[in-house]
Amino acid sequence: MGAEMTFRRFPQPLAVGKRAERFVPNSEKPAVACDGSNRLLLNALLSGLSHAIRRDDIPAANRYRGRLQQAAEPVAADTQLKGPLTKILLTSGLWVQVANVERDETRQQLLDLIDRVVALLAS
């Protein structure tokens, strides 16, 4: 094979008899699994962000913020999560940009917000 790769689909097994009558594709399962994995990813990113904030690791907090913003888009359709996630992203953006003195004032508020969203994700 050269630089080009060809992809072939595997042949699908044919359902015969009673099995064919019972076979109904479940289109809801991937959406549920995807939603669960997105929530798990959000939980991990929020945990990483809170650790970065506790350590005063600004570059790491900024990276977690960027990843969190990307991961939050599909899950933010849930109205309970949209407001708190937006608040976390805005507050953490300000936390990354401000001076050390002001950063100490907002640290605990940001950690409390993160704890609230993690509790919402778990429910």
C-alpha positions as CSV (number, residue, x, y, z in Angstrom):
1,M,0.0,0.0,0.0
2,G,1.4,3.4,-0.9
3,A,0.6,6.7,0.7
4,E,-3.1,6.1,0.1
5,M,-5.0,3.8,2.5
6,T,-8.3,2.3,1.5
7,F,-10.8,1.4,4.1
8,R,-13.2,-1.5,3.6
9,R,-16.3,-2.1,5.5
10,F,-16.6,-5.5,7.1
11,P,-19.6,-7.4,5.7
12,Q,-22.5,-7.3,8.0
13,P,-24.0,-10.6,9.1
14,L,-27.4,-11.4,7.7
15,A,-30.1,-12.0,10.2
16,V,-32.3,-14.9,9.3
17,G,-35.6,-16.2,10.7
18,K,-36.8,-15.2,14.1
19,R,-33.6,-13.4,14.8
20,A,-34.3,-11.0,11.9
21,E,-37.7,-10.2,13.4
22,R,-36.3,-9.4,16.8
23,F,-33.4,-7.3,15.4
24,V,-34.1,-3.6,16.0
25,P,-31.2,-1.3,16.0
26,N,-30.9,0.7,19.2
27,S,-30.1,4.3,18.1
28,E,-30.4,5.6,21.7
29,K,-27.5,3.7,23.3
30,P,-24.6,5.7,21.6
31,A,-26.2,9.0,22.7
32,V,-26.5,7.8,26.3
33,A,-22.9,6.5,26.3
34,C,-21.6,9.6,24.7
35,D,-23.4,11.8,27.3
36,G,-22.0,9.7,30.1
37,S,-18.5,9.9,28.8
38,N,-18.8,13.6,28.3
39,R,-19.9,14.0,31.9
40,L,-17.0,11.8,33.0
41,L,-14.6,14.0,31.0
42,L,-16.1,17.2,32.5
43,N,-15.7,15.7,35.9
44,A,-12.0,14.9,35.3
45,L,-11.4,18.4,33.8
46,L,-13.1,20.1,36.7
47,S,-11.0,18.1,39.1
48,G,-7.8,19.0,37.3
49,L,-8.8,22.7,37.2
50,S,-9.4,22.7,40.9
51,H,-6.0,21.1,41.6
52,A,-4.3,23.7,39.3
53,I,-6.1,26.5,41.2
54,R,-5.1,25.1,44.6
55,R,-1.4,24.9,43.4
56,D,-1.5,28.4,41.8
57,D,-0.4,26.7,38.5
58,I,-1.7,29.4,36.0
59,P,-0.5,27.7,32.8
60,A,-2.2,24.4,33.8
61,A,-5.4,26.2,34.9
62,N,-5.4,27.9,31.5
63,R,-5.0,24.6,29.6
64,Y,-7.8,22.9,31.7
65,R,-10.0,25.9,31.0
66,G,-9.5,25.5,27.3
67,R,-10.3,21.8,27.4
68,L,-13.2,22.4,29.7
69,Q,-14.7,24.8,27.3
70,Q,-14.5,22.3,24.4
71,A,-15.9,19.5,26.5
72,A,-18.7,21.6,28.0
73,E,-20.4,22.5,24.7
74,P,-22.3,19.2,24.2
75,V,-23.2,18.8,27.8
76,A,-24.3,22.5,28.3
77,A,-27.6,21.8,26.6
78,D,-28.7,20.7,30.1
79,T,-30.2,23.8,31.6
80,Q,-29.0,22.9,35.1
81,L,-25.4,22.9,34.0
82,K,-25.3,25.7,31.5
83,G,-25.3,28.6,34.1
84,P,-22.7,27.1,36.5
85,L,-20.4,26.0,33.7
86,T,-20.5,29.5,32.1
87,K,-19.8,31.0,35.5
88,I,-16.8,28.7,36.0
89,L,-15.4,29.5,32.6
90,L,-15.7,33.2,33.0
91,T,-14.4,33.3,36.6
92,S,-11.5,31.0,35.8
93,G,-10.6,33.2,32.8
94,L,-10.5,36.2,35.1
95,W,-8.6,34.3,37.7
96,V,-5.9,33.4,35.1
97,Q,-5.5,37.0,34.0
98,V,-5.5,39.0,37.3
99,A,-2.7,39.8,39.7
100,N,-1.8,37.5,42.6
101,V,-3.5,39.7,45.2
102,E,-6.9,39.5,43.5
103,R,-6.4,35.9,42.6
104,D,-6.5,34.9,46.3
105,E,-9.8,36.6,46.8
106,T,-11.6,34.6,44.1
107,R,-9.9,31.2,44.6
108,Q,-12.3,29.9,47.2
109,Q,-15.4,31.1,45.3
110,L,-14.1,29.4,42.2
111,L,-13.4,26.2,44.1
112,D,-16.9,26.3,45.6
113,L,-18.4,26.7,42.1
114,I,-16.4,23.7,40.8
115,D,-17.7,21.6,43.7
116,R,-21.3,22.5,42.9
117,V,-20.9,21.6,39.3
118,V,-19.2,18.3,40.2
119,A,-22.2,17.5,42.5
120,L,-24.6,18.3,39.6
121,L,-22.7,16.0,37.3
122,A,-22.9,13.2,39.8
123,S,-26.6,13.5,40.1
